[in-house]
Each structure stands twice: as C-alpha cells, then as structure tokens.
C-alpha cells in the first residue's frame, strides 16, 4: 500500500508557519513509509500453467489404450491393483462423487479426469511419497494431489465399507470355522488378533507425550486387527495413541460390541465333545485369560502341549503376515504418515484395509468371498455377558480340550536345535 506524497490540509491564515512545518513533517513520514513498504513487499508467486490435457494423454497411452506402453504386470506393480479392479473403482467413484466428475475450471479449461485423480491417490497410497511427487507426470500440483488422496479415501470408505469392513456374518463364520479346522485343526477359531503401530510424522508437539512410547521413540497410532488364514482383516480399530499397550487397546476396542449388545450371530462349536457358545481368537501372552482367547502354554511339559504350543504360534502368525502384506503393499502405512490430523489418517488406514480385502477377493484367495447379510432378528441382550467373556475357567477348559484334540492327531514337531 502506497500513500500519496502530495498531501495538503486546509489551515487558517494565523498558523501559516505551523501548517507548512506540519506538511513537511507529514511528507517526510509518508516518504519513509513508502520506502519501507517497497522494501518489505514480496514478489508475487509465479503462476505455473500445467498442461493437464497433455498429461492425461500420456497417462492413457501408458496404461489404458489398446497399444499401451506398459503391460498388466507393470500396472499392478505400480498401482497395486489389477487394471480391471482399478477401472471399476474409478467408475463407481465417478458415478457417486461429484468432485471426481470431469468439468471445467474458471478459465474454461477442462479439469483433471477421474482417472488422473484416482491415479494420483493410488500412487500416494502405494508409495507413501509426498503429494507433489508426481507433478511432472500428472501435471498436478501439491494441493490438488492432497485433495485427491483425501476425497479418494473418503469415497472408498463410503462405497465399500459395508462389504469389505464387515463383521463376520453367520455365513462367514461357518466358512471360517471350516477353513481353520482344515488348516490348523482348531474348530471354533475365528482368527488371530494383534496390534501394530502406524507412525505419525506431523504429530503436534503438544500431543507427542501421548503418542510416543519408550521402545519406539516416535509418535505412533495403534491399529488393532483380526485376520483369518487368508489374511482377510475382519476387524480393525485405529484410534489409540501409541504410548499405550495391547491391553488398553483391547479395553477400548469395539471387538465385542456386537456380542454385548445382542446383535452378534450365533456361533457355537464343539471341541473334544464339549459345547462352546462362541468362537475364539488366538492371542499372545500379554492378553488376558478370557473365554474368547486361546493362548499357548507358557511352559509346556507333555509332548501334546509342546505340539499345541507350536501349532498355536504358527497359526497366530496369520495376523502378523496380514500386517506385513498390508504395509508392504500400501507404502503410506509403512512410512511415516504426513497427514496433519488424526481424521485424515483414519481415512487413509481404513481405505488401505478395504483395498487390501478387495485384492484378496479379486485374487480368489478369500475364505468367504460372498457377502451374505444375516436376516434381521430380535435383539436379545444376554445376561452376565461380560462375566461370560472374562471367564477364566472357560479359557483354560477350552485350551485343555484343544490340546487333547491336537494331541490325538499324532503330530510331531522336531526342534531344529536338537537335530
């Protein structure tokens, strides 16, 4: 802002001398202000005219035309998805989300196409790179790339969460029981449960004390998950600050919410001729001795206990493998997440889990690929349900029956050190 230097003010004739002196003083201060303002003014930001139309042509010629440059294997390696599944997702998002539909900007130029926007989002999820990493290739600046990621994750959750973040239905439970009994010889096994940490790079300084744990040294947020043998993630809970442990996560988790409110499907099973009302999860030693958890014996003595301990530890690796595949496929979870708030990180994590499960179904590896919802039933809240879930007697009796069952099968595990 620049003031005019020829300022004069009407004065009375009795004060001509004083008025001239005041005008000179005012002119001096105005000139000094204008000089300082000129020195402090910053140059205007240079306008970058990105050729998004040309970038779209290059993208289409590389991956989506008949005589494409890169084959299907390269596409899946870079996009982490088969081309057919990626195009299906693009079509569903374009049909339901106005932001992804092609239009025109204020200057009348065509906007980015839905494929360009989804490509930017998928590449950020796959690699974990900064939003402006693909500026030269997609002609998309940092702000637009960041918006693509957030809108894409929100759209994926909105469209696919009901199917690919669902709790196991009666149909799912029956197939999971059969698959785990055939693979691990454990009837009634629903999956394995454990926690992993997602690093938060831009955690606010005032929150670091709650999100930093002594053995990790960096701010993280904990993800609790249940996975079956096909690595499908049936339960995910992402919210607890990283300074906590698995027990605190469990007590705040909605893992048993459907059981306590009476909406969980019936899932009885038999082990060693004894009836049990609901399925169980394999856990490590830190978890409590509840009726729905099965831990390996800490100090096995008998051969059948040693066999069961090794079998339980092998089966519990399912959830560890699921974490490894999830972070390996979606690099944004393996590297420190750059989002500034937890809400954005929530969307990213759950979108990655949905895409993870979609890939398992697309590859034909899902134990229960078809979503068969349970019919609506009258809600009946069971009495003393919390006492039943925390019943230690049932926990030890179930483990005893499983040890007897596995021991009767005649398995042998040889220690490599003894060989």
Secondary structure, DSSP 8 states (H G I E B T S, - for coil): ----S-------GGGHHHHHHHHHHHHHHHHHHHHHHHHH-----------HHHHHHHHHHHHTSTT-SS-HHHHHHHHSS-HHHHHHHHHHHHHH-GGGS--B-TTS-B---HHHHHHHHHHHHHH---GGGGHHHH---HHHHHHHHHHHHHHHHHHHHHHHT----HHHHHHHHHHHHHHHS-TTEEEEEEEEEEEBTT--GGGHHHHB-TTT-SBEEEEEEEE-TT--EEEEEEEEETTS-HHHHHHH--TTHHHHTT-S----EEETTEEESS-EEE--TTS---TTEE---TT--SHHHHHHHHHHHHHTHHHHHHHHHHHHH-HHHHS-B--SSHHHHHHHHHHHHHHHHHHHHHTT--TT-S------------TTHHHHHT-HHHHHHHHHHHHHHHHHTT-----TTT-
